[in-house]
Amino acid sequence: MVSEHTLAFAVGILGNLISFLVFLSPVPTFYRVYKKKSTEGFHSLPYVIALFSCMLWVFYALVKTNALLLITINSFGLLIESVYIVIYLIYAPSKAKKCTVRMVIFLNVIVFGLILAVTLSAFHGHKRLIVLGCICVTFSVSVFVAPLSVMRLVIRTKSVEFMPFNLSLFLTISAAVWLSYGVLSKDKYVALPNILGLLFGIVQMVLYCIYKDAKPDLADTSKNAVAVTEIILADSQDVKVEGVIEQIV
């Protein structure tokens, strides 16, 4: 029989592959930014949050040890989210650039630095892992609130324009795979946030089936509406994609 460890490793490899694709999903958006030399009004916050999430989970994996699969996917996440942010800074308006830099400094430097300093100095051994795991879970759960905006928009406009089926499907599969990995590897901190991610993913699939043929409310989907697309913020270990929230003004 296949051991739980071997099965967990295989599931983790699958999770890496799926998360790799999810991380790359904004590439068309940034290619459009490059071609048009404009960020077209969308916000950088989701990419900054995704970067922070990846940083947290890499730190968690290093403290845990023997968590190679968490390190590999989140290290890739660190790289690709950094590239997205750099491209955004190149083509964003001056005000948006300043806002992005402030967010990066606050979240990815100050907040992460405080977490790093406190967990390394105030906690030791297994307690450090517990505290860090709780921080990761808390942040990941808060990120999973983002799909509520998408689902509310779909219900209000009766349009699935801002909830692409393929992306929602991959995020649902990603959550399911990383939930399985967490269970098989007996890592509750990986499993817990993905329970919520899986539930939200299933609900999105149901909403898509309900509204895919519905006549959209064009007034609500005008440029004055808040469009939420490419939600990724997975939690980093699974991406924990986690998401892209675009504001159309």
N, C-alpha and C positions, 0 to 999 in steps of 0.2 A: 504494500500500500504506500501511496505517496504521503510523506510526512507533512505535518502542518507547516513546518518551516519551509520546505520546498514549495508547497502550494502557495504560501504567503509570498515567497520570492517571485514566483511566476505571476501572481496577481499584481504584485508591485511593478513588475516589468510592463505588464499591460497598462497599468495606471500611468506609468511614465510615458508610454507611447501616446495614450489618449490626451494626457495633459500637455504633452509636447505640441499636439495639433491645436489644442485650445489656446495655448500661449501664442501660437502663430496666427490665430484667427484675425487679429487686428492689422495684419500686414497689408491687406488691400486698402484699409483706411489710411495708413501712413504712406502708402505708395501714392494714393490720391493727394495727400498733403504735399508730398514731394513734387508731384507733377503740377499742382496748382499753386505751389508756394504759399499755401494758406492752410490754417488749421480749421477753417470754415466754422468757427464758433464753438466747437466742442471743447469740453473741459478736460484738464489733465489729471484731476483728482483720482479717477479710477486707476491710473497707471502708477501714481505715487503710492496709493494704498496697496496695489498689487506688489510693488517693490518692497514695501514694509512687511507685508505678509510673508514674502519669500525670505526676507532677512530673519524674521522670527523663527520660521520653520527650519532654516539652516542652523541657526543657533540651537534650537531644540534638538535637532538630529545630532549635532556635535556633542551636546551634553549627554544625550542618551547613549551614544556610541552604537556601533553595529546597526546603523540606520542609513546604509549607503543609498538606498533607493529614494529616501526623502532628500538626501543631499544632492543627488544628481538632478532631479527634476527642478528643485528649487534653486539650484545654482544656475541652471539654464534660465529659469524665471528671472533671476537677478540680472543676468546678461540682457535678455530680450526686453525687459521692462526698462532697463537703463537706456537702451537704444531708443525705445519709443519716447522716453522723456527728453532725450537729447534732440531728437528730430522735432519734437513739439517745441522745445525752446528755440530752435533755429527759425521756425516759421510762424510762431505765435506772435500776436501783437504785444507791444511793450507791457501793457497792464497785465496781460495773461502770463507773460514771462516772469514778472515780478511776483505774482501770486504763486506760480509754480515753484519758484526758488524758495519762497517763504515756507511753503508746505513741505518741501523736501528737507529743508533745514530743521523745521519743527518736528516732523514725524520721523524721518529717517536718520536724523542726526541726534536731536535732543532727546526725543522720547525713547528711541531705540538705545541710545547711550545710557539713559537712566535705567532702563530694564537690564541692560548688560551689567552696569555697575552694581545695582542692588542685588541681582540674583547671584552674581559672583562673589560679592562681599558678605551678604547677610545670610545666605543659605549654602548648605553643603550637602554633598552626597545625594541621596534619594529625594530629600526635601527640595533641593534645587530643581530637580526634574519635575516634581509635582507643581511647584509654583510656576515654572516656565510653561508647563503643559496647560495649566489653568489659564494663563495669559493668552496662549495661542488659541485655546478653545473659545474664550470670551471674545477675542477679536474676530475669529472666524465666524462665530454665530452672528455678531453684529454686521459683518459683511453680507451674510446671507439674507439680511433684511432687504437688500437692494432689489431682488426679484419682485418684491411686493409692489414696487413702483411700476414695473413692467406689467404685472398682472392687472393692477388698477387701471393702467392706461388702456390695455386691451379690452377690459370690460366696459370702460367708459366710451371708447371710440368704436367698439365692435370691429376692430381691425387688428390683425396680427402683423402689421407692417413692421412694428418695432420689436417683434419677438420672432426672429428667424427660426424656422423649425429645426434646421440642421444644427445650429448652435445650441438651442435648447436640448436637443437630443443628445449631443455630445457631452454637455454639462451634466445631464442626468446620468448618462452612462459613467462619466468620470466619478460622480459622487457615489454611485453604486459600487464601482471597482475599489475606490479608496476606503469605503465603508467595509468592504470585504477584507481588504488588506489590514485595516485596523483590528477587525475581529480575529482574523487568522494569526496576526502577529501579537495579539493581546495588548494592543496599544489603544487604550480608550480615548486618548487625546486626539488621535487621528480619526477614530471611528465616530465620536460624538457629533462634531460639526457636520459630518457628511450625512448623518441621519436627516438633519434639517435640509441639507442640500438636495438629498434624494426626494424628500417630500415636496419641496418647492418645484423640483424638476418634473415630477409626476403631475402636479397641478398645472404647470405650464403646458405639458403635453395635452392634458384634458381641455384646457382653454383653447389651445390651437385647434383641436378637433371641433370644438363648439363654434368658433368664430372664423374658421378658415374660409367659409363660403358666405359669411355674413356681409351685408352691405355696410361699408364703413361710414362713420359720421365724419364727413370731410371738414366740417367746421372745427371739430376737436383735433383733427390731425393736421391743421394748418401750421405754419411756421411759428406761430405763437405758442404752440403746445410744447410741453417738455417731452422730448423723445428720449426714451431709454433703450439703448441698443447695445449689443455685444456684451451682455452682462457676464463677467468672468471673475471672479474673486473668490473663486475657489478658495478655498483656503489654499494657501500656497502649496502645501505638501501635495495637495491634489490640485493645486491651482485654485487651485485653488486659485480659477480662475479668477478665479475668480474672477472683473467685469469692466465693461466700458460704458460709462454713462455720458451720453451726448446731449448737450443743451442747444436747441435750435432757437435762435433769437431773430 
